[in-house]
């Protein structure tokens, strides 16, 4: 996969983005493939035009491609993208990509691998949303146990697409069961 990223870095245009900067909005036309080389990007949808709440679809960490499907299918962006921290992004225009990449079968294979990884993420999301909040939270805490000391409860609620109040109620239940403890807003899995 690194060979693919190196090739894309050579043929693309590098840009830097600040924390909370919007990369694109849902419905905008896709003209370039985006490669996140540094930072984290949150993909999200606004729940309604009236309500300002948001539903996080996925957190992308570098190195990773962003929005390959709409790029390949010539669709508009299906969601919004916002930098969660300072990010470096390589953008590769559609024509440049087809000229340099699609002639190389090894590069095509790496793109297929990347797309399969995104399908796996989608399957995980579908499975997670079929579980109750206690199970989802416990699975999240187990999967992210090494980074829990750096995550706020608000960030965890956002990742699980639940309100901070719902997370707080569920944490209280898990604390009473002796499964977790909290200290200064940080969660520890016991």
N, C-alpha and C positions, 0 to 999 in steps of 0.2 A: 504494500500500500504506500510505503514511503516513496517508492519510485514514481508513482502516480502524482503524489503531492509535489515532489521535486520538479517534475515536468510541468505541472500546472503553475508552479511558482515562477518558472522561467518564462512562460508565455503570457502570464497574466499581469494585471496592474494591481499594485499593493496600495492599500489605504488603511488608515488608523481611525478608530472610532472610540468615543468616550463612553463611560458607564451611563446607562439609561438612554443612550442614543438609539433612535429607531433606524433600523436598516431598510425595512420595507413595510408597507401596509398591505393588508388583505385587499385583493382586487387589482393591485398594480401589475403592470405588464412585466414579465421576466425577459431580460435581454442578455443577462450574463450568468454564468455558473459562479457560485460563491464558495470559496474555500476558506474556512476559518483556520488560521494558523496560530493564533494566540487568543486566549480569553474564553468566555462563555456567552452563549446567545440563548435567549428564551423565545420559543415560538408560542404564541398565544392567540386566542380569539376573545373579542369582547362579547359578553353574553347577549346583550341587546343594545340597540341604539340609545335607549332611555337610561338603562342601568349601566353604571361605569365599572361594574365588576368584570373581571377577566378570568378566563379559563386557560391555564397553562397546559399546552399540548406536549411540550418536550423541552428539555434543557440540552443544548448542544455544547460539547466541550471540544476544544482544539486537540488535535487536528481532525477536522471533519468537513464534509461537504454540507452545504445548506441548500435545501429546496431543489434537489436534483430532478424530482418528478415533474414539477411544472416547467423546469428548464428543458428537459427532453421532449415533453409533450406540447411545448409551446403554449402553456396555459398561463393564467394570471396566478399570482401568489395566493394560496388558499388560507393563509394566516398572516399575522403580524410577526415581526422579528425585532427584538430589542436586546442591546448589549447589556449583560449583567455586570460586566467589568470591562476595563479597557480591552479592546479587541484589535487584532490585525487581520485583515481580510484581503485575499487575492481574488480579483474578479476577472473572469475569462469570457470575452465576448463570444457569442454564438458562432460566428463565422470562424474565428480563430480556433475555437475548440474543435469544430468539425475538420478543419484543415490539418491540425497537428495531432489530434488524439485518435479520432475514429479510424485512421489508417493503420493503427498499431493494435494488433489483436491482444497483446499482453495488457495494454492500457484498457481495452474494452473489458477484459476479464476482471480487472481491478474495479472498474465501475460496477460491474454486475455484483461483485462481492460487497461493495458499499451499499448498493440497493438492497441486497439480501439482509444486510445488517439492519437497515431501516425497517424492513418488513418484520424482523424479529422484535424490534422496539415496539412496533404497532401491535403485534400479538401480545406483548407484555402489558401494554396499556389496556387492551381489551380484557385480558384476564384480571388485571387489577381492579377494573371498574365493575367486575362481577362479584367482588368480595365486599364484606362489610368494612366499615372504617377501622375497627380495631385490627382486623387482619391486614388491611392495607398499610396501616401505620406500623405494625410490627414488622412486616416485610420490608418496608422502607428503612426502618431503623437498623435492621440486620444488614441490609445491602449497603448502607451508608455509615456503618458504625465508626469507621475511621475518621469521618469528617463531621460527626455530630457536634463536636466542641466548637466548630466554626459556623454552624448553621443556627439561625434564629428560629424560633417556633413559627414566626410569620413566613419565613422562607419554606419551611417544611409544609405548612398549610398550603402555601401557593403551589408547591410541587405536587401535593396530593389533590389539588383542586377542591379544597374544603375551606370553610370559613375558619378564622382563628378561634372563634368561640367553640365550633365543633371539635377542633383539635384539642382545645383545652379540656372540654368535657371528657373526651376519650382518654386523654392523658391522666385525668383524675381517676378514672376507672382502672387504668393500668397501674397507677401508683398504689391504689388500694389493694390490688392483687399482688403487689411486690414485684412487678415485672420491669418497671422503669422508675427512675427518680429524676427530679429536676433541681437545678441550682442556678440561680441568676439567669433564668430563661433558657438554659441549655439542658438538653435531654441526655440521660445516660441509661443505656440498656443494661439491666442487671443480669 
